[in-house]
Amino acid sequence: MQIKGIIQRGDQKARDFGYPTANIHLDSYNKEPGTYAAHATVFGSTYPAAAYISKRHGAWMCEVHLFDVEMNLYGAEMTVDLLSHVSPIDPFESTQQMQKKIHKDMHDVRFFHNP
């Protein structure tokens, strides 16, 4: 599946855990939400990425982390190719539990790209 959209500001929670994301609002989504290994194309270059798709505040959102890339992406158009579903959405009882899940998902996605 391919997602395409303009990158917008999010709440920057993942950034606090070391994984800044580019946020794309989705009009609809009909696959399983959760974390995906992905390729993201922005400014004419394609990067290995992790994508997290969830419904927030009644709207679908795709949050994309580009591995080992730091650049200002706000307002840019990004195309995201979802390659493999890595994990479902899990409820969290604490911030530490959420942080642990994000770290595990990022490890698993990085392994997908570099086995």
C-alpha positions as CSV (number, residue, x, y, z in Angstrom):
1,M,0.0,0.0,0.0
2,Q,1.2,3.5,-0.8
3,I,0.4,6.7,1.2
4,K,1.0,10.1,-0.1
5,G,0.6,13.5,1.7
6,I,2.0,16.7,3.0
7,I,4.0,16.6,6.2
8,Q,2.5,18.4,9.1
9,R,3.5,19.1,12.7
10,G,2.5,16.5,15.3
11,D,2.7,16.4,19.1
12,Q,6.4,15.4,18.9
13,K,6.1,12.6,21.5
14,A,8.2,10.2,19.5
15,R,10.9,12.9,19.1
16,D,11.2,12.8,22.9
17,F,12.1,9.1,22.7
18,G,14.7,9.7,19.9
19,Y,12.5,9.0,16.9
20,P,11.3,12.2,15.2
21,T,8.4,11.6,12.8
22,A,6.9,13.2,9.8
23,N,3.2,13.3,10.2
24,I,0.7,12.7,7.3
25,H,-3.0,13.0,7.9
26,L,-5.1,10.4,6.1
27,D,-8.6,10.8,4.8
28,S,-9.2,7.1,5.3
29,Y,-7.3,3.9,6.0
30,N,-8.5,0.3,5.4
31,K,-5.6,-1.9,6.5
32,E,-4.4,-3.0,9.9
33,P,-3.1,-0.1,12.0
34,G,0.2,-0.4,13.8
35,T,3.9,-0.3,13.0
36,Y,5.2,-1.0,9.5
37,A,8.6,-1.3,7.8
38,A,8.4,1.2,5.0
39,H,10.2,3.2,2.3
40,A,9.7,6.9,2.4
41,T,10.4,9.2,-0.6
42,V,10.8,12.9,0.0
43,F,12.7,15.6,-2.0
44,G,13.4,13.0,-4.7
45,S,15.2,10.5,-2.4
46,T,14.0,7.3,-0.9
47,Y,14.9,6.2,2.7
48,P,14.3,3.2,4.9
49,A,11.7,4.1,7.4
50,A,9.2,3.0,10.1
51,A,5.6,4.0,9.8
52,Y,3.1,4.0,12.6
53,I,-0.6,4.3,11.6
54,S,-3.3,5.0,14.1
55,K,-6.5,6.9,14.6
56,R,-6.1,10.0,16.8
57,H,-8.7,12.5,17.7
58,G,-11.1,10.8,15.3
59,A,-8.7,11.0,12.3
60,W,-6.2,8.6,10.8
61,M,-2.5,9.6,11.0
62,C,0.6,8.1,9.5
63,E,3.8,8.9,11.5
64,V,7.0,8.2,9.6
65,H,10.5,8.0,11.1
66,L,13.4,8.1,8.5
67,F,16.4,6.1,9.8
68,D,19.6,8.1,10.2
69,V,18.2,11.2,8.4
70,E,17.8,14.6,10.0
71,M,16.2,17.4,7.9
72,N,13.3,19.8,8.1
73,L,10.4,18.1,6.3
74,Y,7.4,20.3,7.3
75,G,5.3,21.2,4.3
76,A,7.1,18.7,2.0
77,E,5.2,16.0,0.1
78,M,6.1,12.4,1.1
79,T,5.2,9.1,-0.4
80,V,5.3,6.1,1.9
81,D,5.4,2.5,0.7
82,L,4.3,0.1,3.4
83,L,6.4,-3.0,3.1
84,S,5.7,-5.3,6.1
85,H,3.4,-5.1,9.2
86,V,5.7,-5.3,12.2
87,S,3.3,-4.9,15.2
88,P,-0.2,-4.0,16.1
89,I,-1.3,-1.1,18.2
90,D,-1.0,-1.9,21.9
91,P,-2.6,-0.1,24.8
92,F,0.0,1.4,27.2
93,E,-0.3,1.7,31.0
94,S,2.7,4.0,31.3
95,T,5.0,6.3,29.3
96,Q,7.8,3.8,30.0
97,Q,5.8,1.0,28.5
98,M,5.2,3.1,25.4
99,Q,8.9,4.0,25.1
100,K,9.9,0.3,25.4
101,K,7.4,-0.7,22.6
102,I,8.7,2.1,20.4
103,H,12.3,1.0,20.9
104,K,11.4,-2.6,20.1
105,D,9.4,-1.7,17.0
106,M,12.3,0.5,15.7
107,H,14.8,-2.4,16.3
108,D,12.5,-4.8,14.4
109,V,12.0,-2.4,11.5
110,R,15.7,-1.7,11.3
111,F,16.4,-5.4,11.2
112,F,13.8,-5.7,8.4
113,H,15.8,-3.2,6.3
114,N,19.2,-4.7,7.3
115,P,18.9,-8.4,8.2
